[in-house]
Amino acid sequence: MTDVAIIGGGINGLCTAWLLAQKGINVTVFEKNSLMRATSSASSKLLHGGLRYLENFEIRLVRESLKERVFWLEHAPHLAKPLKILFPVYQDSQRPSWMIQLGLFVYDLLAGKYKLGAFQKEHVEHNPDGLKREGLRACFSYYDAQMHDYELGLWVAEQASACGVKILENIEVKQIDAVLGKIGISHTTSESGTIEHLAFDYILNITGPWAEDLINRNGIKTKAALELVRGSHLLVDRKLHEAYILQVPGEKRIFFVLPYKERTLIGTTEIKHTLGQPIVCSQEEQGYLIKAYNHYFEAAITANDIVETFAGLRPLIHSGEQLHKTTREYIFEWTGDKLLTVFGGKWTTARALAEKLTTEILLKERHKNELSKT
Ligand SMILES: Cc1cc2nc3c(=O)[nH]c(=O)nc-3n(C[C@H](O)[C@H](O)[C@H](O)COP(=O)(O)OP(=O)(O)OC[C@H]3O[C@@H](n4cnc5c(N)ncnc54)[C@H](O)[C@@H]3O)c2cc1C
């Protein structure tokens, strides 16, 4: 039987474990902390195509993401639901109405049969959350989906376990031997520091923001590189009736104001980050998000309204572009025949990524079997 080690218990590692196990592969997941406690539970909680990525012509990714929303809605309706999002356009918005309308039209077109609802022009009189009226030119609505990211990830872990995946938490992979297919692991809850060595047919490094660092520390060089960009959110003690996508005043960036667990979720930011720095929402980021929110809503919020903040690191493929233009695509890189590293990847597309990884492993296996027959 083929043995695969997956390093990383975030959504991408868990989905991959689940799909590989469905193909009869023996999978063990190693997570250095607890499952789903890093990037995958610090998201904007959106299962979305990524309307903004259309500006960077990331058509393949947008189309795949639009389709993938439906997988989650159909398989875990208790943890994911369609979400109507309002897109108000103001006189001073960086993007004019016609551009928004065109973007939404293309978004719906790319969704095809996976469309969750058609975009439309809304009546600006409908204003349950007290959006400022001055300069408001138009308001559009379109559909994506919202999820409980942490709980949905644990649901995937349950499915994976039911298929026979062995999940080990508080186990850090410290060493990787790409030639022999060996890893050195240690318990993060014990102080002994003892390293145990285990051998596998394949090792999948799906550690999100830590992927490049982990293999570099093992003397393995890669062609791809990661750019780590921190994104923070505020959870504010306000009940919200609608969901909004808004343009950050004076910037090309957008941010979301979303109803979440009877409160308002505001995010996100984009701050270059290096590993070792604390992954928390800074005072500056809090001020930035409060200011952006107050630009649009009549009833201003202050830091006193914040009930929670959280932050995560986007593992973006380094491209040298401005941060908001950096691709959200994912790529795989093999080191020899036994180690594969994942760079990038969104929550929404975790299952699609897992499907492609599964194909990679099955192809390798077939190739290996053919070679052994000759
Ligand atoms: C602010 C923000 C908002 C986002 N919003 C959305 C959104 O709304 N929708 C969307 O689709 N995507 C969103 N994303 C992107 C998405 O959240 C991430 O791309 C995705 O969660 C990455 O998952 P992952 O499994 O690759 O990484 P992670 O969730 O980070 O998992 C990696 C795991 O590997 C573990 N690990 C690391 N090193 C080791 C080791 N040596 N040994 C063992 N374990 C190790 C870590 O502890 C971690 O649990 C957002 C990202 C951010 C930062």
The ligand as a Gaussian input file, in Angstrom:
#p B3LYP/6-31G(d) Opt

LIG

0 1
 C       -6.626000      37.529000       5.886000
 C       -6.949000      36.396000       4.972000
 C       -8.231000      36.285000       4.447000
 C       -8.525000      35.232000       3.596000
 N       -9.803000      35.101000       3.154000
 C      -10.117000      34.079000       2.339000
 C      -11.463000      33.886000       1.945000
 O      -12.364000      34.596000       2.377000
 N      -11.723000      32.871000       1.090000
 C      -10.734000      32.057000       0.599000
 O      -11.032000      31.190000      -0.227000
 N       -9.454000      32.185000       0.996000
 C       -9.117000      33.172000       1.872000
 N       -7.848000      33.312000       2.313000
 C       -6.831000      32.347000       1.879000
 C       -6.910000      31.056000       2.697000
 O       -7.296000      31.304000       4.016000
 C       -5.541000      30.361000       2.711000
 O       -4.981000      30.368000       1.440000
 C       -5.694000      28.912000       3.196000
 O       -6.349000      28.890000       4.435000
 C       -4.324000      28.274000       3.333000
 O       -4.527000      26.990000       3.865000
 P       -3.314000      26.013000       4.079000
 O       -3.850000      24.729000       4.544000
 O       -2.471000      26.006000       2.857000
 O       -2.424000      26.749000       5.212000
 P       -2.683000      26.838000       6.806000
 O       -4.110000      26.937000       7.132000
 O       -1.766000      27.885000       7.317000
 O       -2.204000      25.418000       7.308000
 C       -0.828000      25.071000       7.351000
 C       -0.615000      24.252000       8.598000
 O        0.693000      23.716000       8.582000
 C        1.137000      23.633000       9.919000
 N        2.607000      23.500000       9.913000
 C        3.507000      24.415000       9.512000
 N        4.746000      23.926000       9.616000
 C        4.624000      22.645000      10.083000
 C        5.562000      21.611000      10.398000
 N        6.882000      21.804000      10.251000
 N        5.104000      20.431000      10.876000
 C        3.752000      20.214000      11.021000
 N        2.832000      21.167000      10.741000
 C        3.262000      22.370000      10.276000
 C        0.631000      24.931000      10.532000
 O        0.587000      24.864000      11.950000
 C       -0.736000      25.065000       9.889000
 O       -1.758000      24.524000      10.690000
 C       -7.525000      34.315000       3.219000
 C       -6.237000      34.420000       3.760000
 C       -5.963000      35.431000       4.659000
 C       -4.613000      35.503000       5.277000

